[in-house]
């Protein structure tokens, strides 16, 4: 009996080494543990062979049904696997009490089936200990102390190891699914970040190019030098846009508030909109300046595209712990544009909220549009905005 236990244990270890979850039929070979008792029945060495044969058939049927349904996650929570396990318990006790001897190997098989059906439940430990104790008592009743120890040890080992191995495979599968979900979420976040950057970059750049191209067309017939200056600006904007797009693709682009304010002045002047820009306060951390640069870029682009304004003011007020940015115009009160969700001002609102700030935009009284953004300034700001 000890040799059979050792052989089946080696088979379980091989399954673990292959790192593949056991299939529905992986545990059926354990039925060969009682093959010696079946041979005794066939040779007529046991009393009432027909009754023992019926017990073997019931035992095998209950065991196969319990294992197959217990390994099916869809049916594990239904009553049927537990009912089959109960039938296996009753058959095991009937065979071992009636015949004793090597029939005690039914208990390790019963414990294995219990480990499959009851894995992850507290009652598994109590059930395995009860089966092991029953095996020892029945073996002692039949006068076989050696079989008592072997049956009890095999019963405890087979049930607990089987449950542990199955739980391990299930935990690994859950961790793999969680990792895949986290990877998908990271991809979605990066895709959203890139779409925002691309929208802000191309929207602003194309607006600048369109405005300056119109200026070239207007100035060309009467002031060739001024037209050539605007054409040079178009070339410079195009080259800078190529650089920014490459940096955005690689994820290393950092905006500059000072640069965006200069571009805003140039764009507004080329659009015929008078501009007043005021900046005060201490120097800003790079992350804060980058976020405010995006706000200036988007806000000024919307002023040029949608407001029909003649005058625009941009004010940046920095304090020790917060910085305030305000963009206002005297146009028709339209500044949000028609961007799709996730782009434009909505995307900027999400970015500033992630950095601990806020963005508010809307009509300013009867005429004009006002955009206000605030951000905290502290040492942890860059980590929150990442």
C-alpha positions in Angstrom: 0.0 0.0 0.0 2.9 2.4 0.8 4.4 1.8 -2.7 1.1 2.8 -4.3 0.9 5.9 -2.2 4.5 6.8 -3.2 3.8 6.2 -6.9 0.7 8.4 -6.9 2.5 11.2 -5.0 5.2 11.2 -7.7 2.5 11.5 -10.4 1.0 14.6 -8.6 4.5 16.2 -8.3 5.0 15.7 -12.1 1.8 17.5 -12.8 2.9 20.5 -10.7 6.3 20.5 -12.4 4.7 20.9 -15.8 2.9 24.1 -14.6 -0.3 23.2 -16.2 -3.6 23.1 -14.4 -5.0 19.6 -14.0 -7.7 18.6 -16.4 -11.0 17.0 -15.6 -9.6 13.5 -16.0 -6.2 14.1 -14.4 -7.2 12.5 -11.1 -9.0 9.4 -12.4 -5.9 7.2 -12.3 -6.1 7.3 -8.5 -8.8 4.7 -8.8 -6.0 2.1 -9.5 -5.2 2.3 -5.8 -8.0 -0.1 -5.1 -7.1 -2.4 -8.1 -5.6 -5.0 -5.7 -8.9 -5.3 -3.8 -10.8 -5.6 -7.1 -8.6 -8.5 -8.0 -9.3 -10.2 -4.7 -13.0 -9.9 -5.5 -12.6 -11.4 -8.9 -10.6 -14.3 -7.5 -13.3 -14.9 -4.9 -11.0 -14.4 -2.0 -13.5 -12.1 -0.3 -17.0 -13.0 1.1 -20.0 -11.8 -0.8 -18.1 -10.8 -4.0 -21.3 -9.6 -5.7 -21.9 -7.1 -2.9 -18.3 -6.0 -3.0 -18.4 -5.6 -6.8 -21.5 -3.5 -6.5 -19.7 -1.3 -3.9 -16.7 -0.9 -6.2 -18.9 0.1 -9.1 -20.7 2.7 -6.9 -17.4 3.9 -5.5 -15.9 4.4 -9.0 -19.0 6.1 -10.3 -19.3 8.5 -7.3 -15.6 9.3 -7.5 -15.5 10.0 -11.2 -18.6 12.2 -11.0 -17.3 14.1 -8.0 -13.9 14.8 -9.6 -15.2 15.7 -13.0 -17.8 18.1 -11.6 -15.5 19.4 -8.9 -13.0 20.5 -11.5 -15.7 22.3 -13.5 -15.8 25.9 -12.1 -19.3 26.4 -13.5 -20.7 23.4 -11.6 -18.6 23.5 -8.4 -21.0 25.8 -6.7 -24.0 23.7 -7.4 -25.4 21.0 -5.0 -24.6 18.0 -7.4 -20.8 17.7 -6.7 -21.5 17.7 -2.9 -24.3 15.1 -3.3 -21.9 12.9 -5.3 -19.2 13.4 -2.6 -21.7 12.3 0.1 -22.4 9.2 -1.9 -18.7 8.5 -2.1 -18.4 9.0 1.7 -21.1 6.5 2.4 -19.7 3.9 -0.1 -16.2 4.3 1.4 -17.4 3.6 4.9 -19.5 0.7 3.8 -16.6 -1.0 1.9 -13.9 -0.4 4.6 -16.1 -1.4 7.6 -17.2 -4.5 5.7 -13.9 -5.7 4.4 -11.1 -3.7 6.1 -7.5 -4.6 4.9 -6.3 -2.9 1.8 -9.8 -1.5 1.2 -8.7 1.3 3.6 -7.0 2.8 0.5 -10.5 4.1 -0.3 -10.0 6.8 2.3 -7.0 8.6 0.5 -9.1 8.5 -2.7 -12.1 9.9 -0.8 -9.9 12.6 0.7 -8.6 13.6 -2.7 -12.1 14.0 -4.0 -12.9 16.1 -0.9 -9.9 18.3 -1.6 -11.3 19.0 -5.1 -14.8 19.8 -4.1 -14.2 21.6 -0.8 -11.0 23.5 -1.7 -10.8 26.9 -0.2 -13.4 26.0 2.5 -12.8 25.7 6.2 -14.6 22.4 6.5 -12.1 20.7 4.3 -9.6 20.4 7.2 -12.2 18.9 9.5 -13.4 16.5 6.8 -9.8 15.3 6.1 -9.0 14.8 9.8 -12.3 12.9 10.2 -11.5 10.6 7.3 -8.0 10.0 8.6 -9.3 9.2 12.1 -11.9 6.9 10.7 -9.3 5.0 8.6 -7.2 4.5 11.7 -10.1 3.3 13.9 -11.4 0.9 11.2 -7.9 -0.4 10.6 -7.4 -1.0 14.3 -10.7 -2.7 14.5 -9.6 -5.1 11.8 -6.3 -5.7 13.6 -3.9 -3.9 11.1 -1.8 -1.3 12.9 0.5 -0.8 9.9 -2.3 -0.1 7.5 -3.8 2.2 10.1 -0.8 4.6 10.0 -0.4 4.4 6.3 -4.1 5.0 5.5 -4.3 7.9 8.0 -1.1 9.5 6.6 -2.2 9.0 3.0 -5.7 10.4 3.7 -4.4 13.6 5.2 -1.7 14.1 2.5 -3.9 13.4 -0.5 -6.7 15.8 0.5 -4.7 18.8 1.7 -2.1 18.6 -1.1 -4.7 18.3 -3.8 -6.6 21.3 -2.5 -3.4 23.3 -2.1 -2.3 22.6 -5.7 -5.6 23.4 -7.2 -5.9 26.7 -5.2 -2.3 27.5 -6.4 -3.3 27.1 -10.0 -6.4 29.1 -9.5 -4.5 31.9 -7.8 -2.0 32.0 -10.6 -4.8 32.2 -13.1 -6.4 35.1 -11.2 -3.1 36.9 -10.9 -2.5 36.5 -14.7 -6.0 37.8 -15.5 -5.4 40.8 -13.1 -2.0 41.5 -14.7 -3.6 41.5 -18.2 -6.3 43.8 -17.0 -3.8 46.2 -15.5 -1.8 46.1 -18.8 -4.9 46.9 -20.8 -5.7 49.8 -18.4 -2.2 51.1 -18.8 -2.5 51.0 -22.6 -5.8 52.8 -22.4 -4.3 55.5 -20.2 -1.3 56.0 -22.5 -3.6 56.1 -25.5 -5.7 58.8 -23.8 -2.6 60.7 -22.9 -1.3 60.5 -26.5 -4.7 61.5 -28.0 -4.8 64.6 -25.7 -1.2 65.6 -26.6 -1.9 65.1 -30.3 -5.1 67.1 -30.2 -3.5 70.0 -28.4 -0.4 70.0 -30.5 -2.0 69.7 -33.9 -5.0 71.9 -33.0 -2.9 74.8 -32.0 -0.3 74.3 -34.7 -2.8 74.2 -37.5 -4.6 77.2 -36.1 -1.3 79.1 -36.2 -0.5 78.0 -39.7 -4.0 78.9 -41.0 -3.9 82.4 -39.3 -0.5 83.2 -40.6 -1.3 81.9 -44.1 -4.3 84.3 -44.2 -1.9 87.1 -43.0 0.4 86.2 -45.9 -2.5 86.4 -48.4 -3.6 89.7 -47.0 -0.2 91.3 -46.8 1.3 89.9 -50.0 -0.1 92.5 -52.5 0.8 95.6 -50.4 3.7 94.6 -48.0 5.9 91.8 -49.3 8.4 92.0 -46.5 5.7 91.6 -43.8 4.3 88.7 -45.8 7.7 87.1 -46.0 8.0 87.4 -42.2 4.7 85.6 -41.7 5.8 82.9 -44.2 9.0 82.5 -42.2 6.9 82.1 -39.0 4.9 79.4 -40.8 8.1 77.5 -41.6 9.3 77.9 -38.0 6.0 76.7 -36.5 5.9 73.7 -38.8 9.5 72.7 -37.8 8.7 73.1 -34.1 5.5 71.1 -34.6 7.5 68.2 -36.1 9.8 68.3 -33.1 6.9 68.4 -30.6 5.1 65.5 -32.3 8.2 63.3 -32.1 8.6 64.2 -28.4 5.0 63.5 -27.8 5.2 60.1 -29.4 8.2 59.1 -27.2 6.4 60.5 -24.2 9.2 62.9 -23.1 7.7 66.3 -24.1 7.6 69.0 -21.4 5.9 72.2 -22.3 7.1 75.7 -21.3 4.7 78.4 -20.1 7.1 81.1 -21.3 7.3 79.6 -24.8 3.5 79.2 -25.0 2.9 82.8 -23.9 5.2 84.0 -26.6 3.5 81.9 -29.2 0.1 83.1 -27.9 1.1 86.7 -28.4 2.3 85.9 -32.0 -0.8 84.0 -32.9 -3.2 86.6 -31.5 -1.3 89.5 -33.1 -1.4 87.6 -36.5 -5.1 87.2 -36.0 -5.7 90.9 -35.5 -6.5 90.5 -31.8 -4.8 92.9 -29.4 -3.1 91.1 -26.5 -2.2 92.0 -22.9 -0.1 89.4 -21.1 0.8 89.8 -17.4 2.9 87.4 -15.4 3.9 87.7 -11.8 5.1 85.6 -8.9 8.1 83.2 -8.2 9.4 80.8 -10.8 7.2 77.7 -11.3 8.2 74.1 -11.1 8.6 72.4 -14.6 5.5 70.2 -14.2 3.3 73.2 -13.2 4.7 75.3 -16.1 4.0 72.4 -18.5 0.4 72.1 -17.5 -0.3 75.8 -17.6 1.5 75.9 -21.0 -1.1 73.4 -22.3 -3.9 75.6 -20.9 -2.6 78.7 -22.6 -2.2 76.8 -25.9 -5.7 75.4 -25.8 -7.3 78.6 -24.5 -5.7 80.9 -27.1 -6.4 78.4 -29.9 -10.1 78.6 -28.9 -10.1 82.4 -28.8 -8.7 82.5 -32.4 -11.0 79.8 -33.7 -14.4 80.6 -32.0 -14.6 83.9 -30.2 -14.4 86.6 -32.8 -12.8 88.7 -30.2 -10.8 91.9 -30.7 -9.0 91.9 -27.4 -7.6 89.1 -25.2 -5.9 89.2 -21.8 -3.7 86.5 -20.3 -2.8 86.8 -16.6 -0.6 84.5 -14.6 -0.4 85.1 -10.8 2.0 82.8 -8.9 2.0 82.5 -5.1 4.0 80.3 -2.7 1.5 77.4 -2.7 -0.8 78.1 -5.8 -0.7 79.6 -9.2 -3.6 81.2 -11.0 -4.1 81.5 -14.7 -6.8 83.5 -16.4 -7.6 84.0 -20.1 -10.4 86.4 -21.1 -11.6 87.9 -24.3 -14.3 90.3 -25.5 -15.7 88.0 -28.2 -19.1 86.4 -28.6 -18.9 84.2 -25.5 -17.9 81.0 -27.2 -14.5 79.4 -26.3 -14.9 75.8 -25.6 -14.9 74.7 -29.2 -16.5 71.5 -30.5 -13.9 69.0 -29.3 -15.0 65.4 -28.7 -15.0 64.0 -25.2 -11.5 63.4 -23.9 -10.0 66.3 -25.9 -9.8 70.0 -25.7 -10.9 71.7 -22.4 -12.4 68.5 -21.1 -9.0 66.7 -21.4 -7.3 69.7 -19.7 -9.8 69.6 -16.9 -9.0 66.0 -16.2 -5.2 66.7 -16.3 -5.5 69.6 -13.8 -7.7 67.6 -11.5 -5.2 64.8 -11.5 -2.6 67.3 -10.4 -4.8 68.7 -7.6 -6.0 71.7 -9.4 -9.1 72.7 -11.4 -10.1 74.4 -14.7 -13.3 76.5 -15.2 -14.4 78.0 -18.4 -17.6 79.8 -19.6 -19.1 83.0 -20.9 -18.1 86.1 -19.0 -21.2 88.2 -18.5 -23.1 89.3 -21.5 -20.1 89.3 -23.8 -16.8 87.5 -23.8 -15.4 84.2 -22.6 -13.3 83.5 -19.5 -11.0 80.6 -18.7 -9.6 80.1 -15.2 -7.1 77.5 -14.1 -5.4 76.9 -10.7 -2.7 74.5 -9.7 -1.0 73.8 -6.4 2.7 74.3 -6.2 4.6 71.9 -3.9 7.2 69.2 -3.9 4.8 66.4 -4.6 3.0 68.0 -7.5 4.9 66.2 -10.2 4.2 62.8 -8.7 0.4 63.6 -8.6 0.3 64.7 -12.2 2.2 61.7 -13.5 
